[in-house]
Amino acid sequence: MVAGRYRADASTSARGTIYQLCVAVEQCYELRRGERLLIEKCGDLTIPSKKQTEVKHVKEPLSDGHSSFWNTLRNWMDDAFKHDDYAALVLYSTQPIGARAKLANWNAQPANRLTLLEKIHAKQMADFQKRQTAASKRQASGSKKSAPAELSEVLELQQWILADERRPRLLKVIAKVWIEAQTDRMSDLYEKILETKIRGLTDSRKTNFIDALIGFVCRADSLDGNWEITCEQFDAKLRDLQATFGYASRVFPSLKRILDAGDLPAVQADEPFIRKIQEIQHTERIDVAIQQYQATVQTIREEFEHYRVEEDVLRDFEYGVIQRFEMGYAIACSDCEDEIKHSRRFYDRTMMEPPPSLSLFDDTPDWFRNGLLHTKMNDSKLLYKWKLDKNTET
């Protein structure tokens, strides 16, 4: 029987602990409604009924005889571990798999995993026996370097795991084991979360955001034997942090940057929004209007999706823009005596008015409001136009 316990000691390395917390943050983003992430309860990281993950932050390659693999497999083989509760058992390690390691074929050949383990054990046992024989020969010759080779801890683990009486359990366990090797190291994982999970903030606020998330995952009130995070708790925390670090922190993309980037939406010469400017004989404004239209459409398509701005935010902004336009149009019509002259004046005044605020952004540029109005002019269902209806009241 191998000396040891069901659960290997947690790493005392601060670096390893922080790395585990970074992985926990990443896995929190995977949670679906009703799911929860357990930390240091059934293993390093556990999503009940879904997967159990053992996290290793190790430099040297994952060889066939490395303790990271065999200790983890030993833990999953323990009678106290309910492997039936999980669809997957994941060894998540920064280690690259060694160039000659048979474990390199583990994920690709699920049907051959038992044979692979037996071959690894046979090879390492043969090497051990060679060392034993060499030590015996040295002892017989009177050499001072004659201490007999001792069975390594890994070989003891292998013998325990591969014992005939545990074969049925072993077959069930290894069918679920997945080796996630050469994962991002701590600094790389930190940057990956910043770039792929935390959107729409300045770099300094992104750092504050992720540090706050790590603090939330490691919050002291969880260390009472019930260290878990539900999907709903994580979502609520994201909303709180977005309110703290996100609101009034986003910088609106510049018009020049969008136009210089190219790949803008195509605009036809007979677009309704262009015809409506021509209708008031304001053709000198068309080039700018086209730029504002293209930049606005591009921003809605790319920047808003990229930063995951909630749909309600844009909808509220559109509502405010349209309300102002309709009111301004009605007032302008009531004072209109010269349709062309006053329509051009109404157009210029509308384009120059300060736009309503757009939640989540420091500032809302007038080109975005103007471009949004041009998109509404393009909508045949709305019937908006720049040409005023002449006041016929006497």
Salt bridges, closest charged atoms under 4 A:
ASP9 OD1 - ARG5 NH2 1.70
GLU26 OE2 - LYS192 NZ 3.28
GLU30 OE1 - LYS51 NZ 3.18
GLU35 OE1 - LYS50 NZ 3.62
GLU40 OE1 - ARG7 NH2 3.42
ASP44 OD1 - ARG7 NH2 2.70
GLU54 OE1 - ARG7 NH1 3.51
GLU60 OE2 - HIS66 NE2 2.95
ASP78 OD2 - ARG74 NH1 2.95
ASP84 OD1 - HIS83 ND1 3.23
GLU118 OE2 - ARG167 NH1 3.21
ASP127 OD2 - LYS123 NZ 2.85
ASP164 OD1 - ARG167 NH2 3.91
GLU165 OE2 - ARG166 NH1 3.48
ASP184 OD2 - LYS192 NZ 3.70
ASP221 OD1 - ARG219 NE 3.24
GLU228 OE1 - ARG36 NH1 2.77
ASP260 OD2 - LYS256 NZ 2.61
GLU284 OE2 - HIS282 ND1 2.96
GLU284 OE2 - ARG344 NH2 3.08
GLU303 OE2 - ARG257 NH2 3.54
GLU311 OE2 - ARG315 NH2 2.92
ASP312 OD1 - ARG315 NH1 2.28
GLU318 OE1 - LYS376 NZ 3.71
GLU339 OE1 - LYS387 NZ 3.78
ASP348 OD1 - HIS282 NE2 2.91
ASP348 OD1 - ARG285 NE 2.98
ASP389 OD1 - LYS385 NZ 3.05
